[in-house]
Amino acid sequence: MNEKKKTGAQVIQFPGVKRSPVEVTQKISGHGNVGVVGDGNHVQINLAGVAPSKSFKYIVQPGPQHIGPAETAEVRELVSKIAAATGRGHSFVWSTIKREHRFARYELLTPEIYEQVCQYLRRWIARYTAKPTGSAEDQRKHLLKRIHAEARKRHGVLDQIHAYVSGRFGTSSLADLAPGQLHEVIRQFLL
């Protein structure tokens, strides 16, 4: 398929693509640059000084603008506390804060984001490690309000909760559940 055209363009078959080959409509040469235009997309690859390889690995190292090892250890410790308190794994907690605060690794947190992440994690810990106060009925009402408030924020979760409750506890209403059962629902769907 690598036939040369008079214009210097090549026909390139991209692996895994089940379409006709894309024709290079413009060739950029100089310092190892290669440009590809086709299907409304533009791809430019700089291969200067790169040995041929099947994959590239980009490593981002923490710099002076990132937090230090002590702060990183504190975030890891908070994540471990949440994982223990909620019964969920570290990966669940990690993916939640990563999605919430948009960073790739603990070491790459900036001091501003570090403070936000720590506050977020401490609030999370406080929610699940606080000792319940009041009567059992007050606790149950509080848990019901919490479940409904959190479920409203997430599309379709309330239907999943009701299906789980009817299958697991044999009732169609959250109001029929005891506080321990409500905690189980929270652990399953809302953490």
Rosetta blueprint (number, residue, H / E / L):
1 M L
2 N L
3 E L
4 K E
5 K L
6 K L
7 T L
8 G L
9 A L
10 Q E
11 V E
12 I E
13 Q L
14 F L
15 P L
16 G L
17 V L
18 K L
19 R L
20 S L
21 P L
22 V E
23 E E
24 V L
25 T L
26 Q L
27 K L
28 I L
29 S L
30 G L
31 H L
32 G L
33 N E
34 V E
35 G E
36 V E
37 V E
38 G E
39 D L
40 G L
41 N E
42 H E
43 V E
44 Q E
45 I E
46 N E
47 L L
48 A L
49 G L
50 V L
51 A L
52 P L
53 S L
54 K L
55 S L
56 F L
57 K L
58 Y L
59 I L
60 V L
61 Q L
62 P L
63 G L
64 P L
65 Q L
66 H L
67 I L
68 G L
69 P H
70 A H
71 E H
72 T H
73 A H
74 E H
75 V H
76 R H
77 E H
78 L H
79 V H
80 S H
81 K H
82 I H
83 A H
84 A H
85 A H
86 T H
87 G L
88 R L
89 G L
90 H H
91 S H
92 F H
93 V H
94 W H
95 S H
96 T H
97 I H
98 K H
99 R H
100 E H
101 H H
102 R L
103 F L
104 A L
105 R L
106 Y H
107 E H
108 L H
109 L L
110 T L
111 P H
112 E H
113 I H
114 Y H
115 E H
116 Q H
117 V H
118 C H
119 Q H
120 Y H
121 L H
122 R H
123 R H
124 W H
125 I H
126 A H
127 R H
128 Y H
129 T H
130 A L
131 K L
132 P L
133 T L
134 G L
135 S L
136 A H
137 E H
138 D H
139 Q H
140 R H
141 K H
142 H H
143 L H
144 L H
145 K H
146 R H
147 I H
148 H H
149 A H
150 E H
151 A H
152 R H
153 K H
154 R L
155 H L
156 G L
157 V H
158 L H
159 D H
160 Q H
161 I H
162 H H
163 A H
164 Y H
165 V H
166 S H
167 G H
168 R H
169 F H
170 G L
171 T L
172 S L
173 S L
174 L H
175 A H
176 D H
177 L L
178 A L
179 P H
180 G H
181 Q H
182 L H
183 H H
184 E H
185 V H
186 I H
187 R H
188 Q H
189 F H
190 L L
191 L L
